[in-house]
Amino acid sequence: MYRREKWNYKRQLCAVAAFSVCSVINVFAQNTNQPRQIQSVKDIFDATWLRQPEAQALESRQQALQAQKRAAAALTPEPAAVELNSKSDQWNRNLGAREEQIAIAVPMWLPGERSKSSALAEAQANALEYQIKANQLRVAGKIREDWWNLHRARIEQEVTADQLTNARRLADDVAKRVKAGDLAQSDQHQAEGAAAVAESAYAMAQANLELAIQIIQSSIGATSFSMLDLSESPELPPSAEYPQVHAALMELQARSDVAERTVALATTRTRANPEFTIAKSRDRGNLVDPYSSKVTIGIRLPFGGGPRYEATVANAQAEATQAQAQLSLERDRTQSMWRIAQAKASAAQAQLKAAERRAKLALESRTFFDKSFQLGESDLPTRLRIEAEAVEARRQAALSRIEYSASISALRQAAGLLPQ
């Protein structure tokens, strides 16, 4: 009896322990492997940007620029060098002549080189910041396009699904009335043909939706779309005025600043850096002479000018000229894209209002003719035509709503704004 109770107690204890372990593992899995909620353009943009090579290399680039700033603020342009020399006559006369020397060579900044190197390092840091913003804007443009293509495919799938449901319902109703003798067999063929067309359209729309989902999936790197919310999440309209700060323009402006400061630094570096040298040596003439010490101080001044210097300055000036010209072209292009996006947004808003009014009228007409067909007051071809017009009107209204939201995203893209 005692053994049986002891065995039961052990079984209960093992069961409790196993349940506790499973609970801990389940909680840990939920906390670490919980899928991310995808609800808007911003969610997809955030997930996509983290996978971009520029984002993954950003920290290393920032560290390199910080090191370059520290180098520009250092006391010397290059580290100092130590030189050791030893002379002896033991390989020829071997009279005991000796000379030993230790020297330190310290590179020196050229006049104005240190301040201009610091200015160039600061400009390069700003250029990296604006380059990242411009890259983010380019990624956002692709994401916005894919996001609204996904919603266009979703609308087509929903409309064709509704069309298929109505076509099958109408075909079933016609089949019943043909059996009752109220309609001819040709009417049933027309109704079943319309249902077949609706099935084909639905299959194509479903395939297009799957393709659009796969494109988004490849961008964010997700393995499952169980957490993808396909509801519309339109962006807020930007200001009506053209923005003064645009990521693409700021990137080119920063590149132009880097080119100008590179020219300034190149005109300063007319020669290699001079070196200040201090050396201490001791020597003797033979074995009986005592060692004597001396200190040597010197300056090394390289010659300047020449084709290499001219080529460096010319290349820097060419980069500055190209950057300024590209900035001017990009400014005109962005302003033109802004005006085009504004016009498209206004047209999309007007089209949306007209499409919604048409869809409302088409829905009412479908209701009227459905009752009329049920009462035998209208024929099947008229009923099929009204059904097709209602489906097309609903489709246009839904797509117009998507196009208006997409035009707002395009307007924000033209303004240089990231998804929010």
N, C-alpha and C positions, 0 to 999 in steps of 0.2 A: 504493500500500500504506500509505504513511504517512498519507495523507489519510483512508483508511478507518479506520485505528486511531484517529486523532484524532476522527473522527466518532463512533465507538463509545464512546470515552471521554466525549465530551460527552453522549451519550445516557444513559450510566450515571450521570454526575454530575447530570443533570436529574432522573432517576428517584429518586436518593437524596434530593435536595432536596425533591421533591414528596412523597415518603414522610414526610420529617421534618416538613414543614408540616402534612400531614394528621394526623400523630400529635399534634402540639401542639394543633391545633384540637380533636381528639377529647378529649384530656385536659382542655382548658379547658371544653368543653361538659359533660363529666361532672362537673366540679367546680362549675359554675355552675347547671346545669339539672337536677341530680340530684333526682328526686322525693322528697318527704319520706315517711318511713315512718309509716303510721297504724295503730296497734295497740291503742289503748285509749281510754277516755273522756278521759283527760288529754291525749292527742295531739290529739284533735279540739277539746277546749276551748282548748288553747294556740293552735291555728291559727285558731279562730273569734274568740278574744278580740283577737288582733292586728288583725282587720278591723273591730272595733267603733268607732264614732265616739268613745266615751269614751276608749278607749285611745289613739287617734290624737291627741286634743286634750289628753291628760294633761300632756305636757311644757309646753305653753303655759300651762295653768292653774297648774301648779307655779311657773312663772316669774312669773306675775301675783301669786301669793300671796307669793313671796319679795320682790317689789317692794313689796307692801303692808306686809310686816314692816319693811322698811327705811324706808318712809315713816312708820310708827308710831314708829320709834326715832329719827327725825330731831329736830334741835333746834327746828324750827318746824313747825307743821301745814301750812303752805303756803310756797312759795318767796318770798323777799323781792322787793320791787318798787322800782324806781328811778323818780323823778318829776322832770322838768325843766320849769321855768317861766321865762318871760321876759316882762317888761312894758316898754312904751315909749309915749311920747306923740307919736311922729312922725306919727301919723295925724290928730292934731288941732292941738295947740299947737306941737309940735316944738321944745321948749325944751331938749331933751337929757336929759330924765328917763329913767332906765333902772333896771330891777330884774331881776336874774337869780338863780335859785334852783335848787339841786339837793337832792333829798330822797331818803331811803331809808326805806321802810316795811317793818317786819318783823312778820309775824303772830306771835301768842303763844298758847301752849297755855292752855286753861282749866284750872282746878284739877282734877287727877285725870284729865283727858282723855287725856294721853299714855299713862299706864299702862293705862287701860282700852282704848285703841285697840290697844296691843300685845297685850293679853289677847284681844281680839276677833280680831286677825289670827292668833294662835296657834290659837284655836278653829276658825277657818275652814280652816286648814291640816289640822288633825285631821279636820274634817268631810269634806274632800276625800279623805283617805286612806280613811276608812270608807265613803264613798260609792262609791269605786272597788271596794272589797271587796264591798259589797252588789250592785253591778252585775255583778261577776264571778260572784257566787252565783246571780243570776237567769239569767245566760247559762248557767251550769253546769246549772241545772235543766232548761232547754230541751234542752241537749246530751245530758244523761243520758236524757231521755225519747226523743229521736230515736235514740240509740245502741241502747237495748234494743228499741225498735220495729224497728230494723234486724235485730237478732238473732231477734226473733220471726218476722219474715218469712223469715229464713234457715232457721230450723227448719222452718217450713211448706214451704219449697221442698225441703229435704232429705227430709222425710218423704214428701211427695207424689212425689218422684223415686223413692224406694224403693218406694212403693206402685205406681207405674207399672211399674217393673221387674218386680216380683212378679206384677202383673196380666198383663203381656205373657207372662211365662214360663208362667203358669198357662193362659192362652189357647192358647199353642202346644202345651202338653201335652194340653189337652183336644182340640184339633184333631187331633192325632195319634191319640188314642184313639178319636175319632169315626170316622176313616178305618179304624181297625182293627176297628170294630164294637163296642167296649167301652162307648161312651157314645152317647146320643141326640143328634140335631141341636139340640134345645132346650138341651142343656147347653152346646153350643158358642156358641149365641146369648147365654146368660147370661154366659159367660166373656168374650166379646167386648164385651158391654155393660158389664161391670165394668172392662175395660181402657179403654173410652171414657170412663167416669166418671173414672178415674184420670188420663187425658190432660187432661180439662177442669180437674180440680183442680190439676194440675201447671202448666198454662198460667196459671191465676189466681194461684198462688203465685209464679211467676216474675215476673209483672207487679207484684205487691205488693213483691217484693224490689227490682226496679228502681226503683220509686217511693221506697222507703226509702233507697236509695243516692243518688238524686237529691236528697233532702232533706238528707242529710249533705253532699253535694257543694256545695249552695248555701250551707251554713254555713261551710265551710272555704275555699270559692273554688277548689277543685282542678279541673283540667281533665281529669284521668285518675285512675282508681282502680286502676291497675296495682300500686300499692304499698299498697293497703288490705288489712289482715289482718282477716278476718272471724272469727277464733277468739275465743272468749270470754275477756275479761280482767276478771274481777269485782274490785270494790273491796273493801278490807279493812273489816270491821265496825268501827264506832266504839265508844267507851266506852259502857258500859251506863247511865251517869248522864247527866242532861241537862247540856249544856255551859254553863258560866258565861259564856262569851264567844260571842256569836252575831253574825254580820256584819250582819244586818238590824237587830238591837237596837242594836248599836254605832253604826250610821248614824243612827238616830233619837236616840240619846243625844247624839251629836255635834251634831246639828241643834238639840237642846234647849239644849245648852251655848252654841251660837252665838246662839240667841234670847235667852237670859238675859244674855249679855254685851252683846248689842245693846241690851237694855233698860237695862243699867247705863250704857252709853255715852250713850244717848239722854237719860237723866236728868241726865247731866253737861253735855251741850251745851244749856244753857238759853238760850244766846244765841250770836250769831256770835263768831268769834274776835277778841279785841282786837288792836290794832296799835300797835307802838311806832315812832315816827317821829322821825328826826333829820334836820335840814335845815341847809344853809349857804347864805347869800344875800349878795349885795352890791348896793348901789344908790347913786344920786346924784339930787340934785334938779334940776340943770341942767348945762349944758356946763362951767361954770366950777367946779362943786363936785367935790371928789375922791370916789372911790368909798369907801364904808364897808361893812365886813363884819359879819355877825352869824350866830349859831348858834341854831337853834330846836329844842327837844326837846318832843315831845308824845305823848300816849297817846289812842287812839281806843277808846272803850268803847261797843259797840252795846247797845241796850236788849234785854231778854230777855222770855221768856214769850210769851203770845199763843196764838191758835188753832193756828198751825203747829207750835209746840213741843208742845202738847197732842195734836195728831193724830199726831205722830211717836212720842211715848211710848205712846199708846194702841195704835198699830199694832204696835209692838215687843212690848208686853205680850200682845196677841192672838196673835202668832206663838209666843211662849213658851208660852202656855196650850195652844194647839193642838198644839205639839210634845210637851208632856208627856202630853196625853190620847192622842195617837197612839202614843206609846211604851208606855203602859199597855195599850192594845188589842193592839199587836203582840206584847208579852210574853205575854199570854194566848193569842194565836193560835199563836205558835211552840211554846209548851209543849203545847198541844193537838195540833198537828201532830206533835210528837215522840212523844207517847203513841200516836197513831194509827199512825205509822210503825213503832213497836216492835211493836204488835199485828199489823200486816200481815206484818212480817218473821217473827214466830213462827208465824203461820198458814202462810206460804209454806214455811217449813222443814218443818212437819208434812206439808203437802201433797206436798212433794218426796219425802219418805220413802215415803208411801203410793203415789205414782205410780210410783216406781222398783220397788217390790215388785209392783205390778200389771203393769208392763211385763215383768218377769222371768217372771211366771207366764204371761202371754199369749204370750211368745216360746216358752216350753216347750210350751204347748198347740198353737201353730202347728206346731212340729216334729212333735209326735205325730200331729196330724191330717193333716199333709202325707204322712207315711209311711202312715197309714191310707188316705188317698185313693189313693195310688199302688198300694196292695195291693187296692183295690176294696172296702175294709171300710166306707167312709163315702161319702156322696153329695156332689155338687157344691155344693148350697146350704149344707150344713154347712161345707164347706171354705171357701166364700166368706165365710160369717159369721165363722168363726174368723180368716180373713185380715183382715177389716175390724176385728175386735176387737183384733188384734195391732197393726195400723197405728195405731189410735186410742190404744192404750195407750202405744206408743212416742212418739207425738206428745205426749200428755199429760205423759209423763216428761220429754221434752226441753223442753217449754214450762214445766213446773214448775221445772226447773233455771234457765231464763231468768228466771222470775218471782221466784225466790229472790234471784238476783243483782241484779235490778232493785229488789227491796225493800231490799237493803243500800244501793244507791245512793240510794234515797229516804230511808233512815234517815240517811245522811250529809248529804243535802240538808237534812233537817229539823234536823240538828245544826249547820247553817251551815258545813259543811266543803267545801272545793273538791276536785275530782278530784286523786288522787295516783297 
